[in-house]
Amino acid sequence: MKEMTLREICNTFNVSRRAIQGYEKAGLVSASARNERGYLLYDENSQERIKQIKLFQQMGFTIKEIKDIIDAPKDDLKSALVKRLKEMEKEKTNMEKIIQIMYEMIKNL
C-alpha cells in the first residue's frame, strides 16, 4: 500500500474527514507526512489503524473505549470483546422482542 492523502483515506475507507480529525484529536492516529502540496499523508500503518478503529466503532465501542483497547495486551482486548459481545447479544434479544411486538401490532391493525 502506498501513502494516501486524507481525501483518499476518506473515499477508500468510507469515513468522514471529521471522523479522521476526531481520531487524530484522540491520539488514535496521525498523519505520517505531507506531500509537496502540503496535504496530509497516511502510511500503511495509519491506514490499517483507521480500518481497525472503524471496525471497533461498528462493534459499538466509543472512541474512549477504543483508545483504551487498541494497543492493550491481548487478554485485555479479549475481555473487552467478550463484554461487548454479551452486550450486543442482549441488545439483539431485546430488539427481537420489540420486532415481534411490532408484527403483532401491525397484524391487529
N, C-alpha and C positions, 0 to 999 in steps of 0.2 A: 504494500500500500504506500502511496505517496502522501506527502503532506497535503492537507486540504485547507482551503480558506473557510472562514466562518459560514459564508453562503453555501459552499459545497457541503459542509457538515450539516447544515440545516436541511438542505434538499435531500442528501443521502440518507440521513437517519430520521427524517420527518420530525424534526424537533425545532422549536422556535428559537429565534435569536435571544429572546428574553430568557428562555429556559437555560441556554448556554451561559448567559450572563449570570443567572442565578447559581448555576453550578460553580462558576468562577468565584462569585462572591462568597459562597460557602466553603471555598477551598477544595472542592472536589476535583477540579480540572483547571488547567491553564494552557494558554497558547504556548507553543514551543518556539515560535519565531514570528518574524514579519517578513513579507515579501518586499520586492523593490517598490511597490506602490503603497506600502505601509499596512497592507491587510494582514490580519492575524492569521497565522498558520498553525495547524494542529497536526502533530505527528501520529504515527501508528498507535503509540501507547495512549495518547489522548483520545483517539478515535475509539479504541477498544473500551476505554473507561466510560466514554459517553454512552456507548451501547449498553454497558453494564448498568450505569445509572438509570438509563431509561427502562431497562428490564426490571430493576428493583422498584421503580415508580409504578410500573404496570402491575407489580405484585402487591402494591398498596403501601409500600414504605414511604415515609416522609423524607424530605431532604436531610433533616436532622438524624433520622434513623440510618439513612444511607451513609451519612458521614461517619456514624459510629461503627458500621459493619463492613464497609467496603474494603478496608485494609485490616480488618480484625483477623485474629487467628481462626483457622478452620472450625474449631469447636464452637467459638462464639458465633460465627456465621451460621453454622448448622443449627444452633439453638434459636437464633433469630428467625431462620427459615421455618423451622418446626412450629414455633409460636405463631408466626404469620399464617402458616398453612392451617392450623387449628382455627384461627380467627376466620379465615376465608371459608372453611367448611361450615362453620356456624352461620356465617352470613348467607351462604348458599342454601342451607336448610331453611333459614328464615325467609329467604326470597322465594323458595319453592312453596312454602306455606302461603305466602301472600299471593303468588300466582294462582294457586288453587282457589283461594277465596275470590279472586277476580273472575276466574272462569265460572264459578258458581253464581256470582253476581250478574254476569253477562247472561248466563243461562236463564236466570229468573226475570230478566227484563223483557 
